[in-house]
Amino acid sequence: MLLKGCLHTHTTCSDGKLTPQELANAYESRGYDFIAFTDHDYLLKPNYRELYAQVRTKMIVFHGIEITVFVKGYVHVGKIEGVEETLHVFNHVSEYDITPDQVLERLVELEKMYPLDAVEITTKGFRDTAFESLDIKYPIIASDDAHTLLGVGRAWIELDARREKDSILRAIKKGKFWNCYV
């Protein structure tokens, strides 16, 4: 089954402008099949999991977190939870004001701390061709990193998988998806 999804979003549970329900509604109205709530670790509301659980949607909703990691400056790692699978993504590499070679250096350090599965190469849903051709062993992912309604639907992935969390995450880990942009 062909599925459309976004693996990096923010809600009012951290620094996003939309509630989890409003964000889910925005993605669902654009034909998405799954999204991941990945609010910032250091800004999380104490009851964020309860707020995520209250969302009513036909989409698959992954719970996640964007972890702030200090590696020669700060970077973000998205941790997305399935049922048994967990996906770790080195997020928005082009936002750190570093060169592709410096991204590769940080990637080496991150590999020592997290079982990385993918690298996100978009900035707020926009392409950055300098990072699309990184010579890395990980699949590269396009995503919105949406914080507002305006940020919803700029970049996404599509994949052919069963409509279940772990099936989706396994397909991503294997690089069996397509990056798509508006």
Kinemage of the C-alpha trace (Angstrom):
@kinemage 1
@onewidth
@group {chain A} dominant
@subgroup {mainchain}
@vectorlist {calphas} color= white
{ca met a 1} P 0.000 0.000 0.000
{ca leu a 2} L 1.408 3.416 -0.950
{ca leu a 3} L 1.632 5.646 2.128
{ca lys a 4} L 2.494 9.345 2.500
{ca gly a 5} L 4.022 10.701 5.689
{ca cys a 6} L 6.023 13.257 7.633
{ca leu a 7} L 8.513 12.224 10.307
{ca his a 8} L 9.285 15.600 11.888
{ca thr a 9} L 6.630 17.926 13.343
{ca his a 10} L 6.214 20.201 16.366
{ca thr a 11} L 3.120 21.039 18.391
{ca thr a 12} L 2.171 23.234 21.328
{ca cys a 13} L 3.709 20.485 23.474
{ca ser a 14} L 6.977 22.339 22.773
{ca asp a 15} L 7.513 25.301 20.410
{ca gly a 16} L 4.915 24.572 17.723
{ca lys a 17} L 1.932 26.851 17.148
{ca leu a 18} L -0.691 24.123 16.582
{ca thr a 19} L -2.086 21.667 19.119
{ca pro a 20} L -1.454 17.989 18.365
{ca gln a 21} L -5.062 17.700 17.122
{ca glu a 22} L -4.785 20.793 14.899
{ca leu a 23} L -1.528 19.520 13.417
{ca ala a 24} L -3.012 16.071 12.764
{ca asn a 25} L -6.036 17.692 11.097
{ca ala a 26} L -3.768 19.779 8.857
{ca tyr a 27} L -1.800 16.751 7.661
{ca glu a 28} L -4.856 14.541 7.289
{ca ser a 29} L -6.568 17.188 5.141
{ca arg a 30} L -3.529 17.055 2.817
{ca gly a 31} L -3.814 13.308 2.285
{ca tyr a 32} L -1.146 12.089 4.691
{ca asp a 33} L -1.297 8.544 6.036
{ca phe a 34} L 1.140 9.001 8.943
{ca ile a 35} L 2.965 11.672 10.920
{ca ala a 36} L 5.413 11.739 13.814
{ca phe a 37} L 5.115 14.216 16.661
{ca thr a 38} L 8.742 15.057 17.487
{ca asp a 39} L 8.603 17.924 19.949
{ca his a 40} L 11.833 19.289 21.445
{ca asp a 41} L 13.129 17.442 24.504
{ca tyr a 42} L 14.037 20.539 26.521
{ca leu a 43} L 10.672 22.280 25.915
{ca leu a 44} L 8.282 19.347 26.412
{ca lys a 45} L 5.156 19.847 28.493
{ca pro a 46} L 4.955 17.256 31.276
{ca asn a 47} L 1.662 15.831 29.913
{ca tyr a 48} L 2.704 15.631 26.249
{ca arg a 49} L 2.048 11.893 25.923
{ca glu a 50} L -1.497 12.335 27.228
{ca leu a 51} L -2.086 15.140 24.718
{ca tyr a 52} L -0.766 12.982 21.868
{ca ala a 53} L -3.002 10.086 22.950
{ca gln a 54} L -6.102 12.318 22.742
{ca val a 55} L -5.636 12.958 19.011
{ca arg a 56} L -8.431 11.536 16.871
{ca thr a 57} L -7.413 10.822 13.282
{ca lys a 58} L -7.416 8.096 10.657
{ca met a 59} L -3.658 8.582 10.235
{ca ile a 60} L -1.021 6.563 12.007
{ca val a 61} L 0.513 8.844 14.641
{ca phe a 62} L 4.025 8.103 15.820
{ca his a 63} L 5.186 9.432 19.162
{ca gly a 64} L 8.686 10.795 19.101
{ca ile a 65} L 11.012 13.398 20.457
{ca glu a 66} L 13.686 15.674 19.045
{ca ile a 67} L 16.758 15.204 21.212
{ca thr a 68} L 19.306 18.007 21.526
{ca val a 69} L 22.819 16.585 21.386
{ca phe a 70} L 26.070 18.499 21.812
{ca val a 71} L 28.636 17.416 19.229
{ca lys a 72} L 30.955 20.316 18.334
{ca gly a 73} L 27.904 22.519 18.894
{ca tyr a 74} L 24.335 21.340 19.121
{ca val a 75} L 22.510 19.089 16.673
{ca his a 76} L 19.157 17.301 16.820
{ca val a 77} L 18.341 13.615 16.640
{ca gly a 78} L 14.757 12.577 16.082
{ca lys a 79} L 13.688 9.450 17.958
{ca ile a 80} L 10.464 7.953 16.586
{ca glu a 81} L 8.784 5.046 18.350
{ca gly a 82} L 6.928 2.218 16.685
{ca val a 83} L 5.584 -0.807 18.528
{ca glu a 84} L 8.868 -2.748 18.549
{ca glu a 85} L 10.951 -0.628 16.148
{ca thr a 86} L 12.573 2.731 16.891
{ca leu a 87} L 13.883 5.097 14.230
{ca his a 88} L 16.720 7.577 14.881
{ca val a 89} L 17.181 10.437 12.405
{ca phe a 90} L 19.966 13.047 12.312
{ca asn a 91} L 17.645 16.007 11.774
{ca his a 92} L 17.872 18.979 9.386
{ca val a 93} L 21.611 18.848 8.712
{ca ser a 94} L 21.567 21.974 6.561
{ca glu a 95} L 20.305 24.188 9.408
{ca tyr a 96} L 23.477 24.105 11.482
{ca asp a 97} L 25.481 26.515 9.318
{ca ile a 98} L 28.167 23.894 8.740
{ca thr a 99} L 29.660 22.390 5.597
{ca pro a 100} L 28.852 18.923 4.251
{ca asp a 101} L 32.277 17.753 5.513
{ca gln a 102} L 31.441 19.040 9.006
{ca val a 103} L 28.115 17.190 8.827
{ca leu a 104} L 30.054 13.994 8.124
{ca glu a 105} L 32.310 14.674 11.150
{ca arg a 106} L 29.282 15.125 13.406
{ca leu a 107} L 27.706 12.008 11.953
{ca val a 108} L 30.719 9.968 13.069
{ca glu a 109} L 30.323 11.320 16.616
{ca leu a 110} L 26.547 10.739 16.654
{ca glu a 111} L 27.042 7.125 15.568
{ca lys a 112} L 28.876 6.565 18.861
{ca met a 113} L 25.818 7.755 20.814
{ca tyr a 114} L 22.754 6.657 18.830
{ca pro a 115} L 21.844 3.817 16.481
{ca leu a 116} L 21.203 6.178 13.556
{ca asp a 117} L 18.911 5.022 10.752
{ca ala a 118} L 18.515 8.064 8.458
{ca val a 119} L 19.562 11.663 7.829
{ca glu a 120} L 17.090 14.484 7.166
{ca ile a 121} L 18.378 16.770 4.409
{ca thr a 122} L 15.632 19.402 4.226
{ca thr a 123} L 15.320 22.729 6.008
{ca lys a 124} L 11.751 23.462 7.084
{ca gly a 125} L 10.619 21.369 4.117
{ca phe a 126} L 12.848 23.027 1.521
{ca arg a 127} L 15.472 21.206 -0.527
{ca asp a 128} L 19.148 21.870 -0.013
{ca thr a 129} L 20.995 20.195 -2.882
{ca ala a 130} L 24.372 20.581 -1.152
{ca phe a 131} L 23.293 17.907 1.312
{ca glu a 132} L 21.327 15.617 -1.020
{ca ser a 133} L 24.506 14.035 -2.349
{ca leu a 134} L 26.246 13.307 0.958
{ca asp a 135} L 28.264 10.113 0.713
{ca ile a 136} L 26.694 8.321 3.670
{ca lys a 137} L 25.399 4.846 4.393
{ca tyr a 138} L 22.034 6.134 5.616
{ca pro a 139} L 18.863 6.867 3.687
{ca ile a 140} L 18.204 10.591 3.311
{ca ile a 141} L 14.781 11.865 4.314
{ca ala a 142} L 12.749 14.891 3.291
{ca ser a 143} L 10.488 16.345 5.982
{ca asp a 144} L 8.677 19.533 6.981
{ca asp a 145} L 9.913 20.155 10.510
{ca ala a 146} L 6.576 21.979 10.714
{ca his a 147} L 6.078 24.412 13.594
{ca thr a 148} L 3.134 26.285 12.018
{ca leu a 149} L 0.299 25.673 9.567
{ca leu a 150} L 2.368 27.370 6.858
{ca gly a 151} L 5.068 24.708 7.327
{ca val a 152} L 2.733 21.751 6.751
{ca gly a 153} L 2.999 19.839 3.470
{ca arg a 154} L 6.231 21.131 1.912
{ca ala a 155} L 8.191 17.850 1.931
{ca trp a 156} L 7.289 14.253 2.719
{ca ile a 157} L 8.156 10.652 2.060
{ca glu a 158} L 6.127 8.028 0.257
{ca leu a 159} L 6.590 4.316 0.670
{ca asp a 160} L 4.992 1.001 -0.119
{ca ala a 161} L 4.362 -0.767 3.185
{ca arg a 162} L 1.674 -2.285 5.345
{ca arg a 163} L -0.329 0.319 7.241
{ca glu a 164} L 1.321 -0.362 10.595
{ca lys a 165} L 3.997 1.453 12.561
{ca asp a 166} L 6.767 -1.131 12.510
{ca ser a 167} L 6.289 -1.921 8.818
{ca ile a 168} L 6.681 1.782 8.003
{ca leu a 169} L 9.794 2.171 10.166
{ca arg a 170} L 11.416 -0.956 8.708
{ca ala a 171} L 10.846 0.343 5.161
{ca ile a 172} L 12.487 3.655 6.095
{ca lys a 173} L 15.478 1.938 7.693
{ca lys a 174} L 15.970 -0.026 4.459
{ca gly a 175} L 15.707 3.159 2.358
{ca lys a 176} L 12.585 1.904 0.594
{ca phe a 177} L 10.845 5.263 0.202
{ca trp a 178} L 10.800 8.314 -2.047
{ca asn a 179} L 11.382 11.933 -1.067
{ca cys a 180} L 8.720 14.299 -2.376
{ca tyr a 181} L 8.467 18.079 -2.470
{ca val a 182} L 5.857 20.668 -3.344
